[in-house]
Amino acid sequence: MESKRAEQSRKRARRSIRRRGRRVPLVAVIAAVFVLVAMGSMLNSKLDAQVRDREAQLANARFELDMQNKKRDDLKNMLDLAATEEFIATEARTKYGFLADGEIRFMITNPYVLWGPEGPPPEFQNKDE
């Protein structure tokens, strides 16, 4: 019987040691929770800043893409226009001074005489000043 009692008392002692060893002070738990929350908050703020930076980069990339698409469309339109006979004839006349068969070139040396009493148009008045 005594051996049973001794064995039971040893078991109780082991349990009480285990229980005492498992106890964590409340202050330590609160401190650990505070540290975890602080670290989570710092990581969250860093991630938010990185997300904002990536969104700004994405907006810039989209803007540049839109500008490149517009430029490409403008160049396509110019290419389509340049393929027409009218465009080629107009460019030859205005840039290079070519004449078609039967055309006569008139050179106006004093355009001011063409305006009459009302005077030159506003775009020519600015050139004289």
Sequence and secondary structure as in RCSB ss.txt:
>XXXX:A:sequence
MESKRAEQSRKRARRSIRRRGRRVPLVAVIAAVFVLVAMGSMLNSKLDAQVRDREAQLANARFELDMQNKKRDDL
KNMLDLAATEEFIATEARTKYGFLADGEIRFMITNPYVLWGPEGPPPEFQNKDE
>XXXX:A:secstr
 HHHHHHHHHHHHHHHHHHHHH   HHHHHHHHHHHHHHHHHHHHHHHHHHHHHHHHHHHHHHHHHHHHHHHHHH
HHHHHHHTSHHHHHHHHHHHH    TT      S GGGGSGGG   HHHHHHH 
